[in-house]
């Protein structure tokens, strides 16, 4: 796969890139959706019906994420963002902050990380539409720091809601020279459709995944194995 030195790269990451850091995946055997029904914890209707159940679920997730550390795949992508001459845009379906922490450790200034499904460590005030950091690991129900209303919900894109920053994501994909998907199932749209969009715009496409995804056949090239190994090897090849 040939690539010019200042090519624009868009990288989509999913649960597989964080699994080796100890963060539960959602669709694999033993994943979160085997423990909780989607309808009970990850829809606007669930929050309206039983907000305490939903908040307890996200309290546990928020606490778990803060005990995990970025792995070799996160660090390799941060190294790529720091060293690559062109634009490297990370679009993640993950709601952890491991890409952000790896970028900070690598000294990446203005790392372009787009959290299309929101962030566990953010709260969204439904009263004043303000986002604020929410790191408390105890079961707390703080008021919004901006307006004082007790109207905070997890800043997570639930099923039936529109992912964040889609216009920005589409623009990046359509101007990419290379589109890479790492650790994704290829089952969740609109993220699963980005490879076809990239290919139609003329980008090369590469899948790095533990096993073939549902959309593997759309990629020019696919490599399969653990993210910590594959991503580090790929970045090393790019940077020489």
C-alpha beads as a LAMMPS data file, in Angstrom:
LAMMPS data file: protein, C-alpha beads

240 atoms
239 bonds

1 atom types
1 bond types

-500.0 500.0 xlo xhi
-500.0 500.0 ylo yhi
-500.0 500.0 zlo zhi

Masses

1 110.0

Atoms # bond

1 1 1 0.000 0.000 0.000
2 1 1 1.737 3.161 -1.237
3 1 1 1.081 6.446 0.543
4 1 1 2.551 9.894 0.033
5 1 1 4.396 11.367 3.006
6 1 1 1.822 14.097 3.669
7 1 1 -1.299 12.037 2.986
8 1 1 -4.469 12.645 4.975
9 1 1 -5.368 9.657 7.123
10 1 1 -8.705 8.992 8.810
11 1 1 -8.762 6.235 11.423
12 1 1 -11.996 4.777 12.802
13 1 1 -11.616 2.874 16.063
14 1 1 -14.056 0.627 17.868
15 1 1 -14.234 -1.490 20.987
16 1 1 -11.468 -3.822 19.814
17 1 1 -8.817 -1.142 20.253
18 1 1 -9.643 -0.765 23.969
19 1 1 -10.460 -4.390 24.802
20 1 1 -6.821 -5.188 25.621
21 1 1 -6.878 -2.361 28.172
22 1 1 -9.590 -4.256 30.052
23 1 1 -12.614 -2.310 28.821
24 1 1 -15.565 -4.569 28.102
25 1 1 -16.746 -4.861 24.532
26 1 1 -20.453 -4.757 23.806
27 1 1 -21.153 -7.474 21.273
28 1 1 -18.689 -10.257 21.993
29 1 1 -19.569 -13.221 24.153
30 1 1 -19.621 -12.002 27.746
31 1 1 -19.880 -8.371 26.638
32 1 1 -22.050 -5.709 28.183
33 1 1 -25.161 -6.470 26.151
34 1 1 -25.259 -9.999 27.577
35 1 1 -25.475 -8.449 31.043
36 1 1 -27.934 -5.644 30.266
37 1 1 -30.618 -5.278 27.630
38 1 1 -30.037 -2.327 25.306
39 1 1 -33.614 -1.243 25.932
40 1 1 -32.942 -0.966 29.675
41 1 1 -29.776 1.141 29.747
42 1 1 -28.976 2.728 26.389
43 1 1 -32.022 4.457 24.963
44 1 1 -33.728 7.777 25.709
45 1 1 -36.860 5.803 26.565
46 1 1 -34.964 3.796 29.202
47 1 1 -33.711 6.996 30.828
48 1 1 -37.226 8.448 30.909
49 1 1 -38.635 5.208 32.335
50 1 1 -35.985 4.413 34.976
51 1 1 -33.279 7.098 35.189
52 1 1 -31.765 5.621 38.353
53 1 1 -31.099 2.259 36.671
54 1 1 -29.471 3.970 33.690
55 1 1 -27.372 6.270 35.881
56 1 1 -26.165 3.342 38.020
57 1 1 -25.051 1.498 34.877
58 1 1 -23.031 4.505 33.719
59 1 1 -21.660 5.124 37.206
60 1 1 -20.084 1.656 37.013
61 1 1 -18.746 2.243 33.504
62 1 1 -17.284 5.631 34.497
63 1 1 -15.494 4.070 37.454
64 1 1 -14.165 1.142 35.401
65 1 1 -12.740 3.339 32.642
66 1 1 -10.680 5.350 35.094
67 1 1 -8.898 2.190 36.292
68 1 1 -7.761 1.302 32.754
69 1 1 -4.705 2.546 30.887
70 1 1 -3.984 3.131 27.190
71 1 1 -2.424 0.117 25.519
72 1 1 0.171 -0.253 22.748
73 1 1 -2.425 0.437 20.049
74 1 1 -3.461 3.759 21.610
75 1 1 0.170 4.776 22.050
76 1 1 1.063 3.805 18.478
77 1 1 -1.769 5.942 17.086
78 1 1 -0.683 8.868 19.255
79 1 1 2.849 8.457 17.925
80 1 1 1.462 8.525 14.382
81 1 1 -0.461 11.723 15.080
82 1 1 2.665 13.342 16.460
83 1 1 5.030 12.271 13.678
84 1 1 2.957 12.173 10.472
85 1 1 3.350 15.132 8.105
86 1 1 -0.262 15.050 6.927
87 1 1 -3.507 15.275 8.876
88 1 1 -4.386 12.268 11.043
89 1 1 -7.990 12.296 12.235
90 1 1 -9.061 9.754 14.841
91 1 1 -12.786 9.034 14.824
92 1 1 -13.704 6.753 17.695
93 1 1 -16.879 4.905 18.518
94 1 1 -15.450 4.311 21.991
95 1 1 -16.690 6.369 24.912
96 1 1 -13.499 5.985 26.962
97 1 1 -10.713 8.590 27.069
98 1 1 -7.776 6.297 26.247
99 1 1 -6.965 7.934 22.893
100 1 1 -6.923 11.324 24.607
101 1 1 -4.678 10.113 27.411
102 1 1 -2.252 8.462 24.982
103 1 1 -2.071 11.679 22.940
104 1 1 -1.367 13.715 26.067
105 1 1 1.387 11.314 27.125
106 1 1 2.950 11.543 23.651
107 1 1 2.876 15.326 23.746
108 1 1 0.548 15.602 20.758
109 1 1 -0.645 19.179 20.461
110 1 1 -4.224 19.613 19.247
111 1 1 -4.770 15.891 18.715
112 1 1 -7.781 15.486 16.461
113 1 1 -9.932 12.911 18.272
114 1 1 -13.639 12.878 17.444
115 1 1 -15.834 10.994 19.922
116 1 1 -18.781 10.261 17.676
117 1 1 -20.684 8.358 20.374
118 1 1 -19.912 10.727 23.253
119 1 1 -17.754 10.293 26.340
120 1 1 -18.319 8.479 29.627
121 1 1 -16.438 11.183 31.513
122 1 1 -18.782 13.920 30.289
123 1 1 -22.208 14.938 31.533
124 1 1 -24.804 16.636 29.358
125 1 1 -27.261 19.032 30.986
126 1 1 -30.643 18.598 29.350
127 1 1 -31.784 21.899 30.851
128 1 1 -29.135 24.275 29.455
129 1 1 -27.353 22.031 26.867
130 1 1 -23.964 22.426 28.573
131 1 1 -21.334 19.666 28.620
132 1 1 -19.097 19.322 31.670
133 1 1 -16.615 16.765 32.970
134 1 1 -18.062 14.069 35.215
135 1 1 -15.391 11.960 36.871
136 1 1 -17.078 11.038 40.146
137 1 1 -16.914 7.271 40.711
138 1 1 -19.328 7.201 43.620
139 1 1 -23.024 7.195 42.911
140 1 1 -23.629 10.914 42.932
141 1 1 -26.242 13.092 41.272
142 1 1 -24.560 16.504 41.046
143 1 1 -26.327 19.574 39.756
144 1 1 -25.214 21.145 36.486
145 1 1 -22.236 23.447 37.232
146 1 1 -23.505 25.909 34.632
147 1 1 -27.184 26.335 35.515
148 1 1 -27.597 24.532 38.844
149 1 1 -30.375 22.255 37.610
150 1 1 -30.373 18.559 38.502
151 1 1 -30.757 17.614 34.854
152 1 1 -27.522 15.800 34.009
153 1 1 -27.424 12.653 31.898
154 1 1 -24.459 10.716 30.528
155 1 1 -23.054 12.437 27.434
156 1 1 -23.467 9.248 25.440
157 1 1 -25.159 8.770 22.082
158 1 1 -27.843 6.214 22.823
159 1 1 -29.556 3.946 20.330
160 1 1 -31.961 6.007 18.284
161 1 1 -29.877 9.202 18.653
162 1 1 -27.669 10.850 16.023
163 1 1 -23.875 10.502 16.463
164 1 1 -21.930 13.673 17.161
165 1 1 -20.004 15.768 14.621
166 1 1 -21.164 13.798 11.569
167 1 1 -20.612 16.728 9.184
168 1 1 -16.996 16.971 10.346
169 1 1 -16.499 13.209 10.084
170 1 1 -17.930 13.026 6.569
171 1 1 -15.754 15.933 5.400
172 1 1 -12.638 14.232 6.790
173 1 1 -13.486 10.882 5.188
174 1 1 -14.221 12.434 1.802
175 1 1 -10.830 14.193 1.801
176 1 1 -8.842 11.209 3.096
177 1 1 -6.095 9.482 1.134
178 1 1 -6.253 6.493 3.481
179 1 1 -9.128 5.231 5.642
180 1 1 -8.284 2.708 8.362
181 1 1 -10.768 0.838 10.543
182 1 1 -9.428 -0.668 13.767
183 1 1 -11.275 -2.982 16.138
184 1 1 -14.778 -2.455 14.790
185 1 1 -17.573 -4.948 14.216
186 1 1 -18.792 -3.313 11.014
187 1 1 -22.319 -3.637 12.391
188 1 1 -23.127 -0.154 13.714
189 1 1 -24.180 2.555 11.300
190 1 1 -23.364 5.217 10.278
191 1 1 -19.780 4.287 11.279
192 1 1 -19.960 1.016 9.348
193 1 1 -20.722 2.913 6.145
194 1 1 -17.627 5.139 6.275
195 1 1 -15.424 2.636 4.437
196 1 1 -17.700 2.713 1.389
197 1 1 -17.784 6.509 1.496
198 1 1 -13.981 6.614 1.644
199 1 1 -13.601 4.159 -1.211
200 1 1 -16.048 6.058 -3.406
201 1 1 -14.030 9.241 -2.736
202 1 1 -10.852 7.538 -3.942
203 1 1 -9.149 6.675 -0.651
204 1 1 -7.230 3.494 -0.010
205 1 1 -8.872 1.428 2.742
206 1 1 -7.396 -0.879 5.367
207 1 1 -8.977 -3.001 8.089
208 1 1 -7.054 -3.956 11.238
209 1 1 -9.268 -6.218 13.317
210 1 1 -9.122 -9.292 15.527
211 1 1 -11.194 -11.156 12.931
212 1 1 -12.998 -10.209 9.698
213 1 1 -15.718 -7.655 10.402
214 1 1 -19.136 -7.669 8.780
215 1 1 -17.759 -5.153 6.274
216 1 1 -14.342 -6.718 5.573
217 1 1 -15.162 -7.210 1.900
218 1 1 -15.354 -3.427 1.410
219 1 1 -11.680 -2.899 2.291
220 1 1 -8.753 -2.967 -0.132
221 1 1 -6.691 -4.801 2.472
222 1 1 -7.458 -6.526 5.771
223 1 1 -5.079 -7.701 8.470
224 1 1 -6.333 -9.745 11.403
225 1 1 -4.976 -10.187 14.904
226 1 1 -4.782 -8.348 18.257
227 1 1 -4.903 -4.559 17.971
228 1 1 -1.853 -4.049 20.170
229 1 1 0.276 -6.022 17.701
230 1 1 -1.307 -5.037 14.378
231 1 1 -1.536 -1.301 15.038
232 1 1 2.010 -1.029 16.357
233 1 1 3.332 -2.926 13.327
234 1 1 1.338 -0.814 10.870
235 1 1 2.454 2.489 12.428
236 1 1 6.066 1.300 12.408
237 1 1 5.752 0.518 8.691
238 1 1 4.296 3.951 7.948
239 1 1 6.923 5.837 9.903
240 1 1 9.784 3.667 8.743

Bonds

1 1 1 2
2 1 2 3
3 1 3 4
4 1 4 5
5 1 5 6
6 1 6 7
7 1 7 8
8 1 8 9
9 1 9 10
10 1 10 11
11 1 11 12
12 1 12 13
13 1 13 14
14 1 14 15
15 1 15 16
16 1 16 17
17 1 17 18
18 1 18 19
19 1 19 20
20 1 20 21
21 1 21 22
22 1 22 23
23 1 23 24
24 1 24 25
25 1 25 26
26 1 26 27
27 1 27 28
28 1 28 29
29 1 29 30
30 1 30 31
31 1 31 32
32 1 32 33
33 1 33 34
34 1 34 35
35 1 35 36
36 1 36 37
37 1 37 38
38 1 38 39
39 1 39 40
40 1 40 41
41 1 41 42
42 1 42 43
43 1 43 44
44 1 44 45
45 1 45 46
46 1 46 47
47 1 47 48
48 1 48 49
49 1 49 50
50 1 50 51
51 1 51 52
52 1 52 53
53 1 53 54
54 1 54 55
55 1 55 56
56 1 56 57
57 1 57 58
58 1 58 59
59 1 59 60
60 1 60 61
61 1 61 62
62 1 62 63
63 1 63 64
64 1 64 65
65 1 65 66
66 1 66 67
67 1 67 68
68 1 68 69
69 1 69 70
70 1 70 71
71 1 71 72
72 1 72 73
73 1 73 74
74 1 74 75
75 1 75 76
76 1 76 77
77 1 77 78
78 1 78 79
79 1 79 80
80 1 80 81
81 1 81 82
82 1 82 83
83 1 83 84
84 1 84 85
85 1 85 86
86 1 86 87
87 1 87 88
88 1 88 89
89 1 89 90
90 1 90 91
91 1 91 92
92 1 92 93
93 1 93 94
94 1 94 95
95 1 95 96
96 1 96 97
97 1 97 98
98 1 98 99
99 1 99 100
100 1 100 101
101 1 101 102
102 1 102 103
103 1 103 104
104 1 104 105
105 1 105 106
106 1 106 107
107 1 107 108
108 1 108 109
109 1 109 110
110 1 110 111
111 1 111 112
112 1 112 113
113 1 113 114
114 1 114 115
115 1 115 116
116 1 116 117
117 1 117 118
118 1 118 119
119 1 119 120
120 1 120 121
121 1 121 122
122 1 122 123
123 1 123 124
124 1 124 125
125 1 125 126
126 1 126 127
127 1 127 128
128 1 128 129
129 1 129 130
130 1 130 131
131 1 131 132
132 1 132 133
133 1 133 134
134 1 134 135
135 1 135 136
136 1 136 137
137 1 137 138
138 1 138 139
139 1 139 140
140 1 140 141
141 1 141 142
142 1 142 143
143 1 143 144
144 1 144 145
145 1 145 146
146 1 146 147
147 1 147 148
148 1 148 149
149 1 149 150
150 1 150 151
151 1 151 152
152 1 152 153
153 1 153 154
154 1 154 155
155 1 155 156
156 1 156 157
157 1 157 158
158 1 158 159
159 1 159 160
160 1 160 161
161 1 161 162
162 1 162 163
163 1 163 164
164 1 164 165
165 1 165 166
166 1 166 167
167 1 167 168
168 1 168 169
169 1 169 170
170 1 170 171
171 1 171 172
172 1 172 173
173 1 173 174
174 1 174 175
175 1 175 176
176 1 176 177
177 1 177 178
178 1 178 179
179 1 179 180
180 1 180 181
181 1 181 182
182 1 182 183
183 1 183 184
184 1 184 185
185 1 185 186
186 1 186 187
187 1 187 188
188 1 188 189
189 1 189 190
190 1 190 191
191 1 191 192
192 1 192 193
193 1 193 194
194 1 194 195
195 1 195 196
196 1 196 197
197 1 197 198
198 1 198 199
199 1 199 200
200 1 200 201
201 1 201 202
202 1 202 203
203 1 203 204
204 1 204 205
205 1 205 206
206 1 206 207
207 1 207 208
208 1 208 209
209 1 209 210
210 1 210 211
211 1 211 212
212 1 212 213
213 1 213 214
214 1 214 215
215 1 215 216
216 1 216 217
217 1 217 218
218 1 218 219
219 1 219 220
220 1 220 221
221 1 221 222
222 1 222 223
223 1 223 224
224 1 224 225
225 1 225 226
226 1 226 227
227 1 227 228
228 1 228 229
229 1 229 230
230 1 230 231
231 1 231 232
232 1 232 233
233 1 233 234
234 1 234 235
235 1 235 236
236 1 236 237
237 1 237 238
238 1 238 239
239 1 239 240
